[in-house]
Structure formats: C-alpha cells, structure tokens
Amino acid sequence: MRLIECVRTEVEDQNDRWRLWSPVFFGGGCAIYFALKTEPLMWPLMVAAVATGGVWLAARRLGLARRWTLILLMLACLSGGAAVAKLRTEAVGGPVAPSLAEPTVIEAWVMDVDSPGERGARIVVAPVRIRGLAPETTPVRLRATVRGEPPAPGEAVRLYGILNPPPAPASPGAYDFGRNAYFQGMGGTLFSLGETRPSALPEPPWRVRMAMKINAVRYALAQRIVARLGERTGGIAAAMTTGHETWIGREDLDAMRDSGLAHILSISGLHMAIVGGFVFFAVRLGVAAWPWLALRVSGKKVAAVAGLIAVGTYLVVSGAPPPAERAAITASIAFVAILLDRQAVTMHALAVAAFAVLLLQPEAIVTPGFQMSFAATAALVALVEVWPRRIKEIAAPWPIVAMQRLGSWLLVACTASLVAGMATGPFAMQHFNRTAMYGLVANLGTAPVADFILMPALALGAALEPLGLGAPFLWLAGKGVDLMLVIGHWTAGLPGAVRTIASAPAAALPVAFLGILFICLWRGRLRWLGLPLAAAVLIWPRPAAPDLWIGDGGTNAAWRQAEAAVVVRPGVRQFAADLWSRRRGLELTPRPEAGWTCKRSLCAPEAAGPIALWWGKKAPTVEQLDVMCRSASVVSSRAKLVSLPSSCVNRLVLDGVDYARGGSVELWRAGAGWKAVWAADVRGQRPWTRQADPDFSDSGG
C-alpha cells in the first residue's frame, strides 16, 4: 500500500510536466516517418494529423477529463510529426545528379568553401550548366572536390570531373549521408580531374548573389584570422568563428576527437550559449553602470535584445549550418522568455525550442547533432532543477568566500560535464563508435579557457577585425587555442584514451533516448526507472560481426579476422572502410603483402582466401575470372559480368549490377553459403535513396 501511495503521489506531482512529452511524441512521429522503408502517401498522413488534432481540440472544448485530453494531445503530436516530416520532404525535393558514364563539364557559381575531404579541398557550387543534363534535371547544389587552393565564394568557375549522386551509407544501417545531403539541397558530388578555370556566366538570382556575398565576407574573415594567428592556431580559431575547417591539420583534428574536444570545433549550442551569454551579461553590466539609463530601461530586457542580435549575427557569420540553426533557435527562445518576463532556463522553454526546431527541420530527429544536443541540454536543465540552493553567508572573510566559490564552481563544472557526457554517451557510442575515456578531464581543463577567454575574445576579435582593431583580442584567443591544443594532444596521448564500441541494433538507440528523457522529465524518485533504458546502447547484446564487407560500387572490401578488419585496398575509400570497421567494433588493419597478387584492377589471394576483388570499369576476362574463382570464396567485380567459367559454380559472385541495385553489402557465412544484407534494402525506397553505378546509370547506358 505504501508503494502504491508513493507512486500515486509522484504521478500527481507530474501535473505540470505532462505537456513536456508533446515534443517527444512529435519527434517520435518524425522518427517513424524516416524509419519507413517506402515513401508514404501525403493524404493519409495529413488526414491523420487533422483528425487527431481536431479530436483533441474538440475534447478540450467539451471539457473532457485531462487524462483523456493528454492522450489525444500525444496522438495528435505523433501524427503531426509524421505529416510535417512528409511536408518537409516534399518541400526540399530537388533534382539528384545521375552517375554519368564519362567525366563531364560543369559551369557554376561558387557558393561557399566546405570542409576538406580525403582527396582535397571542397567547395559548394550552384550549377548553371552541366554537360549531358537538361536544365530541369540539373541539381541545385553540388559539393565539389577541387585541386589546389579552393576558389573563393562568388567566383564563376568551370570544372571538369566525375559526377555522382550523394554518397550512400558506407555499410548497411550506417549513417545515411545521402539523406543528409537531400535535406541540405545537395544534389550530388563532383570530383574534379583538372584545374579550376574561370567561366563567364549570366548574373545569378538575387538570393544566390546575397548568399555568395555573405559567404565571401565569412571566408575573407577566416583568411584574416589565419593570417593573424598562423595556419595551425588560426585554423582552429577560424573554424570556431566562421565554420571553415579548411586549415585544420589531420593530426590536430584526430587529437581533438580522441580527447573528446571535437565538439568545440563544430558551431553549435556551446558556442551560441557562450557568445549570447557574454553579450547578455556585458550589456546588462553596461546598463547597470550607467545610472541614468538604468533608471529608464530594463537592463535585463535590453541585454536580452542584444543577446538576440548577437545570436543572429553569429548564425550568419557561421554560415548557418543545421546545428548552428538549432542552437540559435534554442538560444533565441531563452532570450524571448526573458523579454516576456519568464524564466529562461526551464524544461518548458526547452520543450518549446525542441518543437520549433522539429517544425522547421523534422529531419533533425535522425541526426546525431540534434539527439546529443537536446539530450545534454535536457540533462543539464534537470540538474539545475534538483541542484540545492546555496545559503548565502551574512559575513565571511574574502579568502574563505573565494575558496568556497572556487570549490562550488569546480563541483558544478565536474557534475555538469559528467551529466552531459553521460547523456550524450549513448549517441556517441551508436553513431561514432568511439568513447573518449578522458573526455571529462579534457573538457574540465578547457572549459574555463573556452568559456571566459577563448570564445569572448574570438567574438570581439571577429567583430573588430574588419576595422583593423581585432589584433589584441585575436592574439588572446590564439593563446587560448594553443592551450586547448596542448590539453587535447596530452589527453589523446594517454594510454587507452579512445575505446571503440560496436553499434548496437537499431532499436537500442530510441530506447536509450526515451530512458534519458524519462529521467530528465519525470519529477521524483521513479525517474530512475529510466536508467536501464538509458543504458540500452551499452548493455544491448551485439550480433556477430559480418565475415565480409564490400563497399559501395565494389571498389574495396574487408574481411573479419578475429577482432580485426583486414582491408583489401588500404588507402582506397578509407573513410568508408574505417566507418564500417568501427561500427562493427573491429580494428582496421591493412592486407598482408605476402600471399596476395594485386595488379592494376585486380587483387586476389594466391591460395584459398576470403575474397578476390576486381575494381576495373572493364569486365575481367574469362581467364582472369577463373583465377579469381579458384583462389577465393567470394568474387567481386565492379563491372557487369556476362559469362562465368565453370570454376565459379560454387562461388558467390557479385558484379556491378548487384552494386548498382544494392550499394554496399555485409556477408555472413551460413553453412555452405552466404547470408547477405544490402544497404539499399535497409534504406528502402525513399526520395533520397537514388543510387546508380557509373556503368549502369540511365545516362551511361
């Protein structure tokens, strides 16, 4: 009876908390839409959303009991989320580039300079003409890899290269880069084969001109920061200010990731909070220091307006990537709450922010950035709600007060970092398959520098640099960057700094997300019932790793050997091979030189081996196929095969037709045969899943 009474008491305590679940159900509707294997029709989703919303409104008007109206509200949010996601998909849909059989010529405007890839600098272009494509089938945006220094935003360029649709997942069930590109309006990728040449193009639409001008200013600011601080220090500072990661070295980037500090490089909630908070407190202090003004205006509200302006300006300077947009929405709602005389940091304000983000970007629900950001923020707000209020001393010597304040700050910083790390841990494990074991140490060491020196100095330096007055502030920011790099490299160099964790089955992450949200949103001791759910990604049993992986297009492969993934072609499609090996909890190692025969288009074992790989565009001869089938259990050809020798009868043979249909594949031994899981089967048939190999596209024939 006592237990029942305790449960009843806690349920009654949730009266003002049930509404907080509405964005959770709305996000659940969005997630259900993106989990479907086939594209649903518009009208059933709209009918369901309108019907459930109408029933909820009618129930409220008729005065139905609150428990029923809450259930109807959650159903309305669930169906509404699916409908909004469908509307968003239809709204952003655009032409997707085919895989042309031959290289083509593209004339385009340079929109922005993107983060560098494995094979060189990258730019985002707005194509005007693509040889071989009609205007109505020309993608709106392309991401192009170019040789040498990237051209600046606003330039008209002519590129000669290989055109492809957005990349498919590196392995079945892995992160879908094509879906992300679809919602960013990115219709394909281009790998340039020659020098970037200037072109004469007609004047673009005003929106394109405006975007190019803004991006040109951003890129010029990044160049000035690098010129002031040097390529290494300035590259980090430029990335934190403008989002351009062009100058960051691979060694520094790996150290930041392995130490758990990589989030500082990506402009997101931390940056918006620091910049907006710095401006808010600076303006409020300035108003308070001017008695005449302090008596006539609300310093808090003036500071909130200044914070809104700062957040909006920073969003423009950063290039407005999706994570920065979400962070700006969240920060803006906090400042608006101050203007409306509401408390800024509350779970209700966070719920409004989540609703706003999902209404504008429902695709965010399946991105690691949104999941980690809102999980961490919800955990920190829940920590604020339960944190005991410190009793202020009537009088105490200042050394004692200083020590007490320092101790309190250290306790708060450690607890906040620990709570945020635990909230984001499941997502880091599932999406990135790595855990920075000393991330708490690194973040505690860099937090004071980043919060009180680095970010404020960067904000002032970036604002004053166009006037030629930013040097002292950028110098101070550079010292902060240098210290952060020292901490990052030291932490990354510690024994066991990074632990690789295999991804759990797909169902584990939603379960963990719900568990974290239950802990944060429920008020009372029963919240800890969500702890086992929150740990789902960690404790969920992992299935056996595949025996073999073949990448998209059949250009590379790897097989499992104990706890290692042995890659056939080291250095080729390295990013995809690395993603697959980490996702399966394997350590990527190169193929041994001995015992293998590798030529220009062929790599096959000399004796019995797991796979023989042919990556040439032209099909192998019957004699070459005979050699491959005699030496390997699985034979892979990038090209289409017409006939097979008798030695291939008891072999699994995959060719370009299979890869054009299915993308990458994972293989498990099943008795005398093989069990295959293809990426295309996991993705389903959705607007962003168009995939074709260059040899089998509609254009190539």
C-alpha positions in Angstrom: 0.0 0.0 0.0 2.8 2.4 0.8 4.4 1.7 -2.6 1.1 2.4 -4.3 0.7 5.6 -2.4 4.2 6.8 -3.3 3.5 6.1 -7.0 0.2 7.9 -6.8 1.9 10.9 -5.2 4.6 11.1 -7.8 2.0 10.8 -10.6 0.1 13.7 -9.1 3.4 15.7 -9.0 3.6 15.5 -12.8 0.5 17.7 -13.4 2.6 20.5 -14.9 5.1 18.1 -16.6 2.8 16.0 -18.9 2.9 18.7 -21.6 6.7 18.3 -21.8 6.1 15.0 -23.5 4.4 16.6 -26.5 7.6 17.4 -28.4 8.8 13.9 -27.6 5.8 12.4 -29.3 6.1 14.9 -32.1 9.7 13.9 -32.6 8.5 10.2 -32.4 6.2 10.9 -35.4 9.1 12.4 -37.3 11.3 9.4 -36.5 8.6 6.9 -37.6 8.3 8.7 -40.9 12.1 8.4 -41.5 12.2 4.8 -40.4 9.7 3.7 -43.1 11.2 1.6 -45.9 8.8 3.0 -48.6 7.6 6.6 -49.1 4.1 7.1 -47.6 1.4 9.0 -49.5 0.7 12.5 -48.4 -3.1 12.4 -47.9 -3.2 9.6 -45.2 -0.7 11.4 -43.0 -2.5 14.7 -43.4 -5.9 13.2 -42.7 -4.5 11.5 -39.6 -2.9 14.8 -38.4 -6.0 16.8 -39.0 -8.3 14.2 -37.5 -6.3 13.7 -34.3 -5.7 17.4 -33.8 -9.4 18.1 -34.3 -10.5 15.4 -31.8 -8.1 16.8 -29.3 -9.4 20.4 -29.7 -13.0 19.1 -29.5 -12.2 17.2 -26.4 -10.8 20.2 -24.7 -13.7 22.3 -25.7 -16.2 19.8 -24.3 -14.3 19.6 -21.0 -13.2 16.0 -21.2 -11.1 14.7 -18.3 -7.5 15.9 -18.5 -6.1 12.3 -18.7 -8.0 11.8 -22.0 -7.1 15.2 -23.5 -3.4 14.4 -22.8 -3.6 11.1 -24.5 -5.3 12.8 -27.5 -2.7 15.5 -27.5 0.1 13.0 -27.7 -1.6 11.2 -30.6 -2.0 14.5 -32.4 1.6 15.3 -31.9 2.6 11.8 -33.1 0.6 12.0 -36.3 1.5 15.7 -36.7 5.2 14.9 -36.6 4.9 12.4 -39.4 2.9 14.8 -41.5 5.3 17.7 -41.0 8.2 15.4 -42.0 6.4 14.4 -45.2 5.7 18.1 -46.0 9.4 19.0 -45.4 10.5 16.1 -47.7 8.2 17.4 -50.5 9.3 21.0 -50.0 13.1 20.4 -50.2 13.0 17.8 -53.0 15.1 18.7 -56.0 17.0 17.0 -58.9 19.6 14.4 -57.9 22.7 14.0 -60.1 23.0 10.7 -62.0 26.2 8.8 -62.2 27.4 9.7 -65.7 29.4 7.1 -67.6 32.1 9.7 -68.6 33.5 12.8 -66.9 31.5 16.0 -67.7 31.9 19.8 -67.7 30.2 21.9 -65.1 29.9 25.7 -65.0 28.8 27.0 -61.7 28.9 29.8 -59.1 31.0 29.1 -56.0 28.6 29.4 -53.0 31.0 28.5 -50.2 34.2 26.7 -49.2 33.4 23.5 -47.4 35.4 21.4 -45.0 38.2 19.5 -46.8 37.8 15.8 -47.7 40.1 12.9 -48.0 41.2 13.9 -51.6 41.5 17.6 -51.3 39.7 20.9 -50.8 35.9 21.0 -51.3 33.6 23.7 -52.4 29.8 24.1 -52.6 28.7 25.2 -56.1 25.4 26.3 -57.7 25.5 24.7 -61.2 24.3 26.8 -64.1 25.1 24.2 -66.9 26.1 20.6 -66.7 27.0 18.9 -70.0 24.7 16.0 -70.6 21.9 17.2 -68.3 18.9 19.2 -69.1 18.2 22.4 -67.0 15.2 20.7 -65.3 17.5 17.8 -64.2 20.4 19.9 -63.0 20.9 19.8 -59.3 20.5 23.0 -57.3 23.8 22.5 -55.3 26.8 20.2 -55.7 29.7 19.5 -53.4 32.9 19.5 -55.5 36.4 18.3 -54.6 38.9 20.5 -56.4 42.7 20.6 -56.8 44.9 23.1 -55.2 43.5 26.1 -53.4 39.7 26.4 -53.4 38.2 29.3 -55.3 36.5 32.0 -53.1 32.8 32.3 -52.8 31.3 34.5 -55.6 33.6 33.2 -58.4 32.3 31.7 -61.6 34.2 28.5 -62.3 34.4 25.8 -64.9 35.1 22.3 -63.6 35.8 19.0 -65.5 35.2 15.9 -63.4 33.2 12.9 -62.4 29.6 13.5 -61.3 27.9 11.2 -58.8 24.7 11.3 -56.7 25.2 11.9 -52.9 27.0 9.1 -51.2 25.1 6.1 -49.9 25.7 4.6 -46.4 29.2 3.1 -46.0 27.5 -0.1 -44.8 24.0 -1.4 -44.3 22.4 0.5 -41.4 25.2 3.1 -41.2 24.6 6.8 -41.2 22.8 7.9 -44.4 24.9 10.7 -45.9 22.6 10.8 -48.9 19.6 11.7 -46.7 21.6 14.5 -45.0 22.6 15.9 -48.4 19.0 15.7 -49.7 17.7 18.0 -46.9 20.6 20.4 -47.4 19.6 20.7 -51.0 22.9 19.0 -52.1 22.0 17.1 -55.3 25.3 15.3 -55.9 29.1 15.3 -55.7 31.8 16.1 -58.2 35.4 15.0 -58.2 37.4 17.4 -60.3 40.0 15.9 -62.7 41.6 19.1 -63.8 42.4 22.7 -62.7 39.6 25.0 -61.7 39.1 27.5 -64.5 37.2 30.8 -64.6 33.9 31.0 -66.5 31.6 33.7 -67.9 28.1 33.1 -66.6 24.9 35.2 -66.5 24.1 37.0 -63.3 22.5 34.6 -60.8 19.3 35.2 -58.9 19.4 37.8 -56.0 19.2 35.1 -53.3 22.3 33.4 -54.8 24.1 36.7 -55.0 23.3 37.5 -51.4 24.4 34.1 -50.1 27.7 34.4 -52.1 28.3 37.9 -50.7 27.8 36.7 -47.1 29.9 33.7 -47.6 32.6 35.8 -49.3 32.7 38.0 -46.2 32.9 34.9 -43.9 35.7 33.4 -45.9 37.6 36.6 -46.0 37.3 36.9 -42.2 38.5 33.3 -41.8 41.6 34.2 -44.0 42.3 37.2 -41.9 42.2 35.2 -38.7 44.5 32.6 -40.2 46.9 35.4 -41.4 46.9 36.9 -37.9 47.4 33.7 -35.9 49.1 31.3 -38.3 47.6 28.3 -40.1 47.6 25.9 -37.1 46.2 28.2 -34.4 44.2 30.4 -36.8 42.7 27.3 -38.5 41.1 26.3 -35.2 40.0 29.9 -34.5 38.6 30.3 -38.0 36.6 27.0 -37.6 35.1 28.2 -34.3 34.2 31.6 -35.8 33.1 31.0 -39.4 32.7 27.3 -39.6 35.5 26.9 -42.2 37.7 23.9 -41.3 40.0 24.3 -44.3 43.2 25.0 -42.4 42.8 22.3 -39.6 45.5 19.7 -39.8 44.7 16.0 -39.6 46.8 15.5 -36.5 45.1 18.3 -34.6 41.7 17.1 -35.7 42.4 13.5 -34.6 43.7 14.8 -31.2 40.5 16.8 -30.7 38.3 13.8 -31.4 40.3 11.4 -29.3 40.3 13.8 -26.4 36.6 14.5 -26.6 37.0 18.1 -27.6 35.9 17.9 -31.2 32.5 19.4 -30.3 34.3 22.7 -29.7 35.2 22.9 -33.4 31.5 22.5 -34.6 29.5 25.6 -34.1 26.6 24.5 -32.0 24.8 25.1 -28.7 28.0 25.7 -26.7 29.2 28.5 -29.0 25.8 30.1 -29.2 25.4 30.0 -25.4 28.8 31.5 -24.7 28.5 34.3 -27.3 24.9 35.1 -26.5 25.6 34.9 -22.7 28.7 37.0 -23.0 26.9 39.8 -24.9 23.9 39.5 -22.5 26.0 39.9 -19.3 28.2 42.6 -20.9 25.3 44.7 -22.0 23.4 44.2 -18.7 26.6 45.3 -16.8 26.9 48.3 -19.1 23.3 49.4 -18.5 23.7 49.0 -14.7 26.9 51.0 -14.8 25.1 54.0 -16.4 22.6 55.2 -13.7 20.7 57.5 -16.0 19.9 54.6 -18.4 19.4 52.0 -15.6 16.6 54.2 -14.2 14.7 54.4 -17.5 15.0 50.9 -19.1 15.1 47.3 -18.0 18.7 46.3 -18.2 17.8 42.7 -18.4 15.5 43.1 -21.4 17.9 45.4 -23.2 20.6 42.7 -22.7 18.2 40.1 -24.0 17.6 42.1 -27.2 21.4 42.4 -27.5 21.7 38.7 -27.0 19.2 38.0 -29.8 21.2 40.3 -32.1 24.4 38.6 -31.2 23.0 35.1 -31.8 21.6 36.1 -35.1 24.8 37.7 -36.2 26.8 34.7 -35.1 24.4 32.5 -37.1 25.1 34.5 -40.3 28.9 34.5 -39.7 28.9 30.8 -39.1 27.2 30.1 -42.4 24.1 28.8 -40.7 24.8 25.1 -40.8 21.9 23.0 -39.4 23.5 22.5 -35.9 24.0 26.3 -35.6 20.4 26.9 -36.7 19.1 24.6 -34.0 21.4 26.2 -31.4 20.3 29.7 -32.5 16.6 28.7 -32.1 17.1 27.4 -28.6 19.1 30.4 -27.5 16.6 32.8 -29.1 13.7 31.2 -27.2 15.6 31.7 -23.9 16.1 35.4 -24.7 12.4 35.8 -25.8 11.4 34.2 -22.4 13.3 37.0 -20.7 11.5 39.6 -22.8 8.2 38.0 -21.7 9.2 38.0 -18.1 9.5 34.2 -18.0 12.3 32.1 -16.6 14.8 31.4 -19.4 16.3 28.1 -18.4 13.4 25.8 -17.8 12.3 22.4 -19.2 9.2 24.2 -20.7 11.5 26.6 -22.6 13.5 23.6 -23.9 10.3 21.9 -24.9 9.3 24.9 -27.0 12.7 25.0 -28.5 12.5 21.3 -29.5 9.1 21.9 -31.0 10.3 24.9 -33.0 13.4 23.0 -34.3 11.4 20.0 -35.3 8.7 22.1 -37.0 11.4 23.7 -39.2 13.8 20.7 -39.5 11.9 17.5 -38.8 14.9 15.6 -40.4 16.9 16.7 -37.4 15.4 13.9 -35.3 17.7 11.3 -37.0 20.9 13.4 -36.8 23.5 12.9 -34.1 23.8 16.6 -33.5 20.1 17.1 -32.6 20.0 14.0 -30.4 23.1 14.8 -28.5 22.4 18.5 -28.1 18.9 18.1 -26.7 19.8 15.1 -24.6 22.6 17.0 -23.0 20.6 20.2 -22.6 17.6 18.3 -21.0 20.0 16.6 -18.6 21.6 19.9 -17.6 18.2 21.6 -17.1 17.1 18.6 -15.0 20.3 19.0 -13.0 19.5 22.7 -12.4 16.0 21.7 -11.2 17.4 19.4 -8.5 20.6 21.3 -7.6 20.4 22.5 -4.0 20.4 26.3 -3.5 23.4 27.6 -1.6 22.7 29.6 1.5 24.5 33.0 1.3 26.7 33.9 4.2 25.9 37.0 6.2 29.6 37.8 6.5 32.8 35.9 5.9 36.5 36.8 5.2 37.1 37.1 1.5 39.7 34.3 1.3 37.2 31.9 2.7 34.5 33.2 0.4 36.9 32.9 -2.6 37.8 29.3 -1.7 34.1 28.4 -1.2 33.2 29.9 -4.6 36.1 28.1 -6.3 35.1 24.8 -4.7 31.4 25.4 -5.7 32.5 26.2 -9.3 34.6 23.0 -9.5 31.8 20.9 -8.2 29.3 22.4 -10.6 31.7 22.1 -13.6 32.6 18.5 -12.8 28.9 17.5 -12.2 27.7 19.3 -15.4 30.4 17.7 -17.5 29.7 14.3 -16.1 25.9 14.6 -16.6 26.2 16.0 -20.1 28.8 13.3 -21.0 26.5 10.5 -19.7 23.5 12.0 -21.6 25.4 12.1 -24.9 27.3 8.8 -24.3 24.8 6.5 -26.0 24.7 8.6 -29.1 28.5 8.8 -29.3 28.7 5.0 -29.0 26.0 4.3 -31.5 26.9 6.9 -34.2 30.6 7.4 -33.8 31.6 4.1 -32.1 34.2 5.7 -30.0 34.4 7.0 -26.5 37.0 9.4 -25.3 37.9 7.9 -21.9 39.4 11.1 -20.6 36.9 13.4 -22.2 35.8 14.7 -18.7 39.4 15.6 -17.9 39.9 17.4 -21.2 36.6 19.3 -21.0 37.2 20.4 -17.4 40.7 21.7 -18.4 39.4 23.6 -21.5 36.1 24.8 -20.1 37.4 27.9 -18.2 39.6 28.8 -21.2 36.8 28.4 -23.8 34.1 30.0 -21.7 35.8 33.0 -20.3 38.7 33.7 -22.6 38.7 32.0 -26.0 35.1 32.5 -27.2 34.6 36.1 -25.9 38.0 37.1 -27.3 37.1 35.5 -30.7 33.7 37.3 -30.7 35.4 40.7 -30.1 38.2 40.0 -32.4 36.0 38.9 -35.3 33.7 41.9 -34.8 36.6 44.4 -34.8 38.9 42.7 -37.3 37.2 44.3 -40.4 38.0 47.6 -38.8 41.6 46.6 -38.2 41.2 46.6 -34.4 40.9 42.9 -33.7 44.6 42.0 -33.3 44.8 42.1 -29.4 41.6 40.1 -29.0 42.6 37.5 -31.7 46.1 37.2 -30.0 44.4 36.4 -26.7 42.1 33.9 -28.5 45.1 32.4 -30.1 46.7 31.7 -26.7 43.5 30.0 -25.7 43.6 27.9 -28.8 47.2 26.9 -28.2 46.4 25.9 -24.6 43.4 23.9 -25.8 45.5 22.1 -28.3 48.1 21.3 -25.6 45.4 19.8 -23.4 43.8 17.9 -26.4 47.1 16.3 -27.5 48.1 15.4 -24.0 44.8 13.8 -23.3 44.7 12.0 -26.6 48.2 10.6 -25.9 47.2 9.0 -22.6 47.1 5.1 -22.6 43.6 3.9 -23.6 42.4 7.4 -24.5 39.9 6.0 -27.0 37.7 3.0 -26.8 36.0 1.6 -29.8 32.5 0.2 -29.2 30.4 -1.6 -31.8 27.0 -0.2 -32.7 24.0 -1.9 -31.0 21.0 -2.9 -33.0 18.9 0.0 -34.3 16.2 -0.4 -31.7 18.6 0.3 -28.8 19.1 4.0 -29.5 15.4 5.0 -29.4 15.1 3.0 -26.2 18.1 4.8 -24.7 16.7 8.2 -25.8 13.4 7.5 -24.1 15.2 6.4 -21.0 17.2 9.6 -20.9 14.1 11.7 -21.4 12.2 9.9 -18.7 15.0 10.6 -16.2 15.0 14.2 -17.2 11.3 14.9 -17.5 9.9 12.8 -14.6 9.9 14.5 -11.2 10.6 12.2 -8.3 12.4 9.1 -7.4 10.7 7.0 -10.1 12.7 8.8 -12.7 15.5 6.2 -12.1 13.3 3.6 -13.7 14.6 5.1 -16.9 18.2 4.3 -16.1 18.2 0.7 -17.5 16.6 2.1 -20.7 19.1 4.9 -20.9 21.9 2.3 -20.8 20.4 0.2 -23.6 23.1 1.0 -26.1 25.8 -0.1 -23.7 24.2 -3.3 -22.5 22.3 -4.5 -25.6 23.8 -7.7 -26.9 25.7 -7.2 -30.2 25.1 -9.6 -33.0 28.1 -11.4 -34.6 30.1 -9.1 -36.8 29.9 -9.9 -40.6 32.6 -12.1 -42.1 33.0 -9.8 -45.1 32.2 -6.3 -46.2 32.2 -4.9 -49.7 31.9 -1.2 -50.2 29.6 0.8 -52.4 30.4 0.1 -56.0 32.7 -2.9 -55.2 35.8 -0.8 -55.2 37.1 -2.0 -51.8 36.4 -4.8 -49.3 37.5 -6.1 -45.9 37.1 -9.4 -44.0 36.9 -10.1 -40.3 39.9 -11.9 -38.8 39.5 -12.3 -35.0 39.0 -8.7 -33.7 40.5 -7.1 -36.8 39.0 -5.9 -40.1 41.6 -6.7 -42.8 41.1 -4.2 -45.7 42.0 -5.4 -49.3 43.0 -2.0 -50.6 44.4 0.2 -47.8 44.0 3.9 -48.5 41.2 3.4 -51.0 37.8 4.6 -49.8 39.5 4.7 -46.4 36.7 6.7 -44.8 34.1 4.1 -45.7 36.3 1.2 -44.5 37.0 3.0 -41.3 33.3 3.7 -40.6 32.4 0.0 -41.2 35.2 -1.4 -39.0 34.4 0.9 -36.1 30.7 0.3 -36.4 31.4 -3.4 -36.0 33.9 -2.9 -33.2 36.9 -4.1 -35.3 40.3 -2.6 -35.7 41.1 -1.7 -39.3 44.4 -3.3 -40.5 46.0 -3.5 -44.0 46.1 -6.7 -46.0 49.4 -8.6 -45.8 51.7 -8.2 -48.8 52.6 -11.9 -48.8 50.2 -14.3 -50.3 48.3 -11.8 -52.5 48.6 -10.9 -56.1 47.5 -7.3 -56.8 47.6 -5.6 -60.2 46.1 -2.5 -61.7 42.5 -3.7 -61.4 42.7 -7.0 -59.5 43.6 -8.2 -56.0 43.3 -11.9 -55.3 44.8 -14.3 -52.8 47.4 -16.7 -54.2 45.9 -19.7 -52.2 42.4 -20.1 -50.7 41.3 -16.8 -49.4 38.1 -14.9 -48.4 37.7 -12.6 -51.5 39.0 -11.7 -54.9 38.3 -8.1 -55.9 38.1 -6.6 -59.4 37.6 -2.8 -59.4 38.3 -2.0 -63.1 35.5 -0.5 -65.1 36.0 -3.0 -67.9 34.9 -6.6 -67.1 37.6 -9.1 -66.4 38.3 -11.8 -69.0 37.2 -15.4 -68.5 40.8 -16.4 -67.7 41.0 -13.7 -65.0 37.7 -14.8 -63.6 38.9 -18.3 -63.5 41.9 -17.3 -61.4 39.7 -15.3 -59.0 37.2 -18.1 -58.5 39.9 -20.7 -57.9 41.5 -18.7 -55.2 38.6 -17.0 -53.3 35.3 -17.9 -51.7 33.7 -14.6 -52.8 34.4 -12.9 -56.2 33.5 -9.3 -56.6 33.6 -7.3 -59.9 32.8 -3.7 -60.2 31.9 -4.3 -63.9 29.0 -6.3 -65.2 29.8 -9.9 -65.9 28.3 -11.7 -68.9 29.6 -15.2 -68.5 31.3 -17.2 -65.8 33.8 -20.1 -66.0 33.0 -23.4 -64.5 35.3 -22.7 -61.6 32.8 -20.1 -60.3 29.9 -22.6 -59.9 30.4 -23.0 -56.1 31.5 -19.4 -55.5 29.5 -16.3 -54.6 30.0 -13.9 -57.5 28.8 -10.3 -57.2 29.1 -7.8 -60.1 28.2 -4.2 -60.9 24.6 -5.0 -61.4 24.3 -6.1 -57.8 26.1 -3.0 -56.5 24.1 -0.6 -58.7 20.9 -2.1 -57.1 22.1 -2.7 -53.5 25.1 -0.4 -52.7 27.4 -1.8 -50.0 26.9 -5.3 -48.6 27.7 -7.3 -45.5 28.1 -11.1 -45.7 27.9 -13.8 -43.1 28.8 -17.4 -43.6 25.7 -19.6 -43.4 26.7 -23.2 -43.8 28.0 -23.8 -47.3 26.6 -20.5 -48.5 26.4 -16.8 -47.5 23.8 -14.5 -46.0 23.8 -11.0 -47.5 22.4 -7.7 -46.2 22.5 -4.9 -48.7 22.5 -1.2 -47.8 19.7 -0.5 -50.3 17.4 -3.0 -48.6 18.0 -1.3 -45.2 17.4 2.2 -46.6 14.3 1.3 -48.6 12.9 3.3 -51.5 12.8 6.9 -50.4 13.3 10.2 -52.2 16.9 10.4 -51.1 17.9 6.8 -51.9 18.6 7.1 -55.7 21.8 5.2 -56.3 23.5 4.2 -59.5 26.9 2.9 -60.5 28.6 4.9 -63.4 28.4 1.9 -65.7 24.7 1.3 -65.2 23.1 4.7 -64.9 20.3 5.9 -67.1 22.7 8.3 -68.8 25.5 5.9 -69.2 23.6 3.0 -70.7 
